[in-house]
Amino acid sequence: MTIKHIWFDEANIYVVLDTGHTIGNPLSWFKRLESATPEQRQHFKLGSGRNSVHWEALDEDLSLESFFDFKRELNYANI
């Protein structure tokens, strides 16, 4: 499973997986992203295996697994 696409709305981060599934999580789960400007959020790089995301300017790294944190309620995008 790998990340194909990432986007944001005012309150959430969304990832589209190579399986076709889309997952949305609240930005409040990721304080650095929540505090960032929309422009800062757009400056990311996917890891070499497309299973992580890095924001150099924000010093933030998210693994694909962090989107499946079962200690939190999952949010599924309504598209």
HUKA-V144722 format. One record per backbone hydrogen bond with DSSP energy under -0.5 kcal/mol. NH is the residue of the N-H (numbers start at 1). CO is the residue of the C=O. Records with the same first field share a line. If there is no record, write none. Layout:
NH->CO  CO
//
This chain:
3->50
4->16
5->16
7->14
9->12
13->25
14->7
15->23
16->5
17->15  21
18->2
20->17
23->15
24->75
25->13
27->11
29->26
30->27
31->29
33->30
34->27  30
35->31
36->32
41->37
42->38
43->40
44->42
45->54
47->52
50->47
53->62
54->45
55->60
56->54
59->55  56
60->55
62->53
64->51
66->63
67->64
68->65
69->66
70->68
72->69
75->24
77->22
79->77
//
